[in-house]
C-alpha cells in the first residue's frame, strides 16, 4: 500500500514543519486566511440580501 504524500493545500509544496498543517508554512496559512477575509472563498447558501427580515417586535404598532 502506498503512503499518501502530504502537500500544502495552498502552494502544493511538501510541508517541512507539521505545526502548519495542512499548510507548509505560516506564510501559506496567512495567505489562505487573507483569501477568506477578502471573500475569495464562499460557503454556499442564500445571499445575505435574500434572508427575510426579522418581524418587528415594536408593541406600539
C-alpha positions as a printed Julia matrix, in Angstrom:
61×3 Matrix{Float64}:
   0.0    0.0    0.0
   1.34   3.44  -0.92
   1.53   6.13   1.73
  -0.09   9.45   0.92
   2.36  12.27   0.29
   1.34  15.38   2.17
   1.36  18.62   0.22
   0.43  22.17   1.17
  -3.16  22.96   0.18
  -2.06  26.44  -0.88
   1.22  26.08  -2.82
   1.46  22.27  -3.24
   4.96  22.06  -1.67
   5.81  19.39   0.88
   5.44  20.75   4.44
   8.73  20.91   6.36
   7.07  21.54   9.74
   3.89  19.69  10.81
   2.68  22.54  13.03
   1.34  24.44   9.99
  -0.66  21.51   8.56
  -2.43  21.45   6.17
  -0.13  24.27   5.01
   3.65  24.19   4.57
   4.33  27.42   6.43
   2.83  30.31   8.34
   3.01  32.33   5.11
   0.69  29.92   3.27
  -1.61  29.74   6.3
  -1.94  33.53   6.43
  -2.35  33.79   2.65
  -5.29  31.36   2.87
  -6.83  33.34   5.75
  -6.49  36.51   3.68
  -8.34  34.86   0.78
 -11.23  34.02   3.15
 -11.3   37.56   4.57
 -11.25  39.12   1.07
 -14.24  37.0    0.02
 -12.36  34.83  -2.47
 -13.81  31.74  -0.8
 -17.52  31.46  -0.1
 -19.71  28.96   1.71
 -22.71  28.03  -0.47
 -26.06  29.33   0.65
 -28.53  32.14   0.13
 -27.16  35.64  -0.26
 -27.49  37.83   2.82
 -29.91  40.14   0.95
 -32.31  37.22   0.36
 -32.74  36.34   4.04
 -36.09  37.73   5.28
 -36.02  40.45   7.92
 -36.98  39.56  11.46
 -40.53  40.58  12.4
 -40.88  43.98  14.02
 -41.4   43.47  17.74
 -42.46  47.06  18.39
 -45.53  46.79  20.7
 -46.8   50.24  19.63
 -47.69  49.06  16.1
